[in-house]
C-alpha cells in the first residue's frame, strides 16, 4: 500500500482553542473580581475622608468656643465640669445619602487641660458595617484658642 500524501495543515486544533478559551475566561474572571475589590476600597476611602472632614469641622467648632459656651453647648449648664459625654451631638448628611453621627467626649487631663474627642460613626453602604473615626485634640480649660 502506498502511503497517503497528506499536506501539513496550518491552524489550531479544537482542543487548543478550548484550552485557550478556558485560560482566558479564568483570567477575565480574576480581573472582574479585582475591579470589584478596588471599587469597594475606593468607596470606603471616600467615606472615611468625608468622616474625617466632618469630625475636623465639629472639633474646630467646639475648640473655638469659650469655656462657658462649650460647657453650655455640651451639657446645657454652665456649672458642669468634665467629663462630658454627648452622644449624637449632631448628624450630618454626606454625599451619596450617608449619614454621619458625631459623638463628643470631653475629659480632664490636668487641672488646666482638657481632652476633646469626637467620634464620627456611619454605616458603610457597600457592606452594611458600622464604621467609626475618632479625632482628638487638647485644649486649655481656661479659654478658647
Secondary structure, 3 states (H helix, E strand, C coil): CCCCCCCCCCCCCHHHHHHHHHHHHHHHHHHHHHHHHHHHHHHHHHHHHHHHHHHHHHHHHHHCCCHHHHHHHHHCCCCCCCCEEEEEEEEEECHHHCEEEEEEEEEEEECCEEEEEEEEEEECCCCCCEEEEEEEEEEECCCCC
